Amino acid sequence: MFDVVIVGGGPAGLSAALVLGRCRRRVLVCDAGQPRNSRASQLNGYLTRDGIPPAAFLQAGRDELRRYGVVQQATTVSDVVRRPSGFEVRFDSGDQVNGRMVLLATGVCDDLPGIPGVDECYGITVHHCPYCDGWEVSDRKIAVIGDGVSPVGLALSLRTWSARIVACMNGRRLAAPHRTQLARHDISSYESPIVRLAHQSGRARYLELANGQRVDCDAVFFASTQRQQCGLARQLGCEFTRKGTVKTDLLGKTCVPGIYVVGDASRDVQFVVVAAAEGAKAGVAINKALQARAGLVPVAVAS
């Protein structure tokens, strides 16, 4: 019986495991090995770790956990079932373990635009987050594309990093107020559908539009939808926000007793440093909940 089974070995899950390991809890981290930022060359915006390759960051985290006896397993969790003593966690391999509590840190997946050339450039010159990659393309020619959602908001935001921004609607109509607003900030706009992203070994060169136009660019940012990396939270009965993230309190606690969710799957600000902080806070909350179960809190007395 583990005190806590953590599903997801990214920054949120590893950070929670570190706190819980230091609390002398028996912890299992289950990692399917599919991090959201696996295509990125570096991780940015994390104090003292700015620019580190994501794989190196995760390996450093795994190494730190060993001294605290945290068990780490490369496996995919297929199901979590409530039992009288806690939860039964089942793996794709057919094996299973038991845990008193479960922390889901499974993250989200970004839906890449289905435009030829985008996948080959993703993580090199195609990005989705200006806070993560905007600095690296400062003052360059940046094309912002929408895929199912409008690119206007992202295009305006990227004006902070460069004066050479173009917004490509990819077949969507641009509302007159938005056209005026973009023009006010010297952002050109194109409504024609995008045929392909021309590139050289992942380095963006131009967007080819259906009307024959070419839009030169050094980098591309996209606005699109995203989805939960796994369906365990919904399967367990967790509530969701209108944005599709899991509804939790400030410490990751869900409406399902014993289930916590942290990281990109639960919050709006999807930074590695924020995910790690959420994991640490959830680790403290889970430890306190386990202490309460063991009666290690003062009993109420009459004043």
N, C-alpha and C positions, 0 to 999 in steps of 0.2 A: 504493500500500500504506500503510494507516494502522498505526501502532503499536498503537492501541487503538480499537475501535469500542464506544461506550457506547450501550446500548439503554435509553432512558428518560431524560427530561429533567427529573426532579424534583430535590429537594434532594440525594439520594444521588448521582445521576448527575452533576449539575452540580458538586458538591463534588469528586468524583473527577476530573472534567475540569479543574478549577482546579489541583489538585495536579499532574496529569500535564502540563498546559499549562506550568506553571512549571518542569517538568522537561525542557522543550523536546521533548516527545513530540508526534508527529503524531496528533491526536485527532479523532474524529468523534462528535458527539452526535446520536443519532436520537430525535426526540421526536414521539410520536403525538398529543400535545396533549390527553390525557385524565387529568389529575391526580386522585388520590383525593379531595382536599379542595377540588375546584372549586366545590362548593356552599357551602362555609363562607365566612362574611363576614370572618373574621380568623384569623390563625395565632397560637397562644398557646404559652407555655412556652419560647420561644427567646430566650435572653439577648441584649439590645439590639434585638431584632426583635419583642418581644411585642406582639401586637395588629395587626401589619401584615397587609393583605389578601394572601391566598396568591398572587394573580396579580402583585401588585407585588413580592413576594419573589422569585418566579421570574424576573421581568423584570430585577431587579437582578442576579441571578446570571448571566443570559445576557449582560448588558452587561459584567460583569467579565471574562468569558471572551474577549472580542474582542481585548483587548490581548495575549493570549498565542497568538493564531492558531488557537484551537480552532474547528473547522468545526462549524456547527450546522445541522441539516436537519430541517424539519418533515415527517416521513414515518413510515410504519408498517413495521416490519421483519416480513416474512412468514416468513423461514426463515434459519437459520444452518447452514452445511455445512462440515465439517472438510475442509481441504485440506493438502497436504504443507507448505506455507509458513505455515499458520495457519488462517484461516476465511474463507469466502465468505459475505457478508451480503447477503441479497436483500430487496428492498423490494416493497411492493404495486404500485408503479408499473412493475415489471419491471426496474428498474435494479439494479445490484449493485456492491459494493465489497469489497475484501479487507482483512483486519486480522490482525495477528499474535496479538492477544488480544482477547477480548470480555468486557465487563462488563455484566451484566444488572441493571438497576435499574428494573424494570418495575412493582413494587408489587403491591398486591392490590385487589380490589373487595369492598365490603361488600354483603351480600345484605339489602336493605331488607325489612322485614316487609311482606307483601302485604295491608296493611290500608288501605282507602280513607282518604285524608287524610294518610297518613304521607309520601308522596313530595312533596306540596305544601309540607310543613313542614320537610323535611329540610334541615339547614344553617341553619335559622332558629330553630325551637324543638324540633326533633327531632335528637338527637345519639346517638353511640355511645360516645364516650370522655369519662369524667368529668374526666380530667386536662386535656383540651383545652377543655372547655366547662362544667365544674362550677362554677367561680368565677362565671361570668356569671349563673347561676341560683341563687346562694346564698340559702338561706332561703325559696325559692319552693316551690310545690306541684309535686312531680316524680313522674310516673308512670313506672315501669319495666316494660317489656313484654318477653316472651320470644317468639321466633319459631323454633321448632325446638330451642331450648335453654332451660334454666331461667333465669329472671331473678333468682333469689335472691341469687347472689353479687354481681351488679351493684347490686341494691337495697341490700344491706348496705354496699357500698363507698360509695354515694352518701350514706349517712347522715353521712359526714364533711362534706358540703357543706350539708345541710339536714335539719331535723327533721321535715319534712313529705313523707315518702316513702310511696308505695303500690306494691305489686308485683302486676302483672296477669299471671296464668299463661297467659291466652289459650287456655283449653281443656285445659291440662295439670293433672294432679292434684298438689297440694302435699303433700309428705311431712310427716308429723306432726312430726318433729324440726325441719324447716325452719319450719313454722308457729309452733312454740314460739319458735324463735330470732328470727323476724321480729317476733313480738309482744313479745318482751323488749326490742326496740329501737323499739317504737311504730311499727312498719311494718304497715299494713293489707294484706291480701291478698285477691285476687279470682280465682276459677278460671274463671268463665264466659268463653266466647270473645268476642273484641273484634269488634264490627261495623264501627266506623269511628272515626276521630279527627276530632271536630268542631273547626273552626278558623276564623279570620278572617284572610284574607290571610297565611296561614302561621303565624299566632299560635295555638298550641294553646289550646283552651277546655275540652274534656272528652272522655273516652273513652266511647263508647256500647257497652254489653255486650249480649250476646244475651238475657240474662234481664231486660232492661229497665233495669238500673242505669246510672247515669251517674257517672263518676269524674272529678271536676274536676282540672284540671292546668294549670300554666303552662308546663311543659316535659315532654318525653318522652325517655327514654333507652331504647335497645333492645339486647338481647343476641341476636345471631344469628350465622350462619356467614359466612365470607368465603372468597374463592377467589383464585387467582393471576390477575393481570390478563392474562397471556399464557401460552402453553404451551411457550415455547422451552426453558426449563430442563428440563422433563420430556422434551421431544423430543430434547435433547442427551444425555440419560442421567444427569442430576444425581440424586443421592439426596435423598429428602425425609424430614422428621421425621414423627412421628405426628400432629403438629398441622397438617401440610400445608404447612409452610415448607421452603424449600430448605436442606439440610444443608451448612453451610460451616464453615471454621475461623474463628478470631477476626478474620482479615483478609479474609474473603469468598471464600477459595479453595474451590472445589468439588472433587469427586472426578474431574471431567473436566479434564484438563490444558489450561490456557489460558482456562478459563471461570471467571469470578468473579461472585458474586451478592451484592448489598448492598441495604439498605433494608428496607421492609416485607415484601418477598417472602422474606426470609431470617431475620428475627429476631422475637422476641416483643414487645419494647418498641417500639411503633410510633409514635414521636414524630418530628417533622420534624428536631429538633436531633440526635436519635440517628441518623437516616438520613444526615444530613450528615456526622456524625462517622465513620460506617461507610464512607461514600464516600471520605473523606479517607484513612482507614487502607488501604482497598483500593488507592487511587491510589499510595501509597507501596509497597505490596506488589507491585503490577504493575510499577512502575518498577524495583524491585530484581530482579524476575524477568527483565526485559528486559536489565538490566545483566549478570546472570549468563549469559544467552544469548550476550552479546557478549564474554564473558570478562573483564568488568570487576569481578572479585572476586579476592581473593588466592588463589593456588593453595596447596594443602595441602603442608606441608613436614614432614619428619621431625624430631621433637624430639630 
